[in-house]
Amino acid sequence: MVGLTKTVNDLANRARLNKLKPEEIQDGTFTLTNVGTFGNVMGTPIINQPQVAIMAAGAIRKKPAVVETAYGDMIAVRHLMFLSLAYDHRVVDGFLGGSFLRRVGDYLEAFDPNREL
């Protein structure tokens, strides 16, 4: 894992400095972009062809939300984040794209930082 972490950090740092080589950004199939870095709550990413899809994660913000409880629905302040997914319909249909995005959301909502690996 340490080698992968170092490689990802190196690529991310060089990407921020516009120092990536063309061969380092080709042959991908999926991209994850963080539009939240700039304070945006959502974005509309464009696929880098010939990739199949790109997912954008927005900034996490506190917002009022309806919470279902044993006593009925209540409005509470919750941390919310928008995810958006753009995909090539020649490869991915709406059901698969929507299902994937929902599954990612489910995993993030159930995330436990104290879970053992």
C-alpha positions in Angstrom: 0.0 0.0 0.0 2.9 2.4 0.7 4.1 2.2 -2.9 0.6 2.8 -4.3 0.2 5.8 -1.9 3.5 7.3 -3.0 2.7 6.9 -6.6 -0.8 8.4 -6.3 0.7 11.4 -4.3 3.4 11.9 -6.9 0.9 11.9 -9.7 -1.5 14.2 -7.9 1.3 16.7 -7.0 2.6 16.8 -10.6 -1.0 17.2 -11.9 -1.5 20.2 -9.7 1.7 21.7 -11.1 0.8 20.8 -14.7 3.9 18.6 -15.0 2.3 15.3 -16.1 3.5 13.7 -19.3 0.9 12.8 -22.0 1.6 9.1 -21.6 0.7 9.4 -17.9 -2.9 10.6 -18.6 -3.9 8.1 -21.4 -5.3 4.6 -21.5 -7.6 5.3 -18.5 -11.1 3.9 -18.2 -12.5 6.0 -15.3 -11.7 9.3 -13.6 -12.6 10.7 -10.2 -12.5 14.4 -9.9 -12.9 16.5 -6.8 -14.7 19.8 -7.6 -15.1 20.3 -3.9 -11.5 21.3 -3.6 -12.5 24.7 -5.0 -15.5 25.0 -2.7 -18.0 23.9 -5.4 -20.9 21.8 -4.2 -21.4 20.2 -7.6 -19.9 20.1 -11.0 -20.6 18.6 -14.5 -17.5 16.7 -15.5 -16.8 15.8 -19.1 -15.4 12.4 -20.1 -11.8 12.4 -21.3 -12.3 10.1 -24.3 -11.7 7.2 -24.7 -12.6 6.8 -21.0 -16.0 5.4 -20.1 -17.0 7.6 -17.2 -16.0 10.4 -14.8 -17.4 11.0 -11.3 -17.2 14.4 -9.5 -17.4 14.8 -5.8 -18.5 18.2 -4.5 -17.7 20.0 -1.2 -19.2 18.6 2.0 -21.5 21.2 3.5 -23.9 21.3 6.4 -27.5 21.5 5.2 -31.0 20.9 6.6 -32.3 17.5 5.8 -35.3 15.3 6.6 -34.3 12.5 9.0 -36.7 9.5 9.5 -36.9 8.6 13.2 -39.1 6.3 15.4 -41.0 9.5 16.3 -41.6 10.5 12.7 -39.8 12.8 10.2 -37.6 15.5 11.6 -35.5 18.2 10.1 -31.8 18.1 11.2 -28.5 19.5 10.1 -26.5 16.9 8.3 -23.3 16.9 6.3 -24.2 16.5 2.6 -22.2 16.0 -0.6 -23.3 15.9 -4.2 -21.8 13.2 -6.5 -22.3 13.5 -10.3 -21.4 10.9 -12.9 -21.0 11.4 -16.6 -20.7 8.3 -18.8 -20.5 7.2 -22.4 -24.0 5.8 -23.2 -22.4 3.5 -25.8 -20.9 1.5 -22.9 -23.0 2.3 -19.8 -26.8 2.7 -19.8 -28.7 4.8 -17.3 -29.6 1.9 -15.0 -26.0 0.8 -14.6 -24.7 4.4 -14.2 -27.4 5.3 -11.6 -26.9 2.0 -9.7 -23.2 2.6 -9.5 -23.6 6.1 -8.2 -26.1 5.0 -5.6 -23.7 2.2 -4.5 -20.9 4.7 -4.1 -23.2 6.9 -2.0 -24.3 3.9 0.1 -20.6 3.1 0.8 -19.8 6.7 1.7 -22.8 7.0 4.0 -21.9 3.8 5.9 -18.2 4.6 6.1 -16.7 3.9 9.6 -13.2 5.4 10.1 -12.8 3.0 13.1 -13.4 -0.1 11.1 -10.6 -2.7 11.1 -9.0 -3.4 7.7 
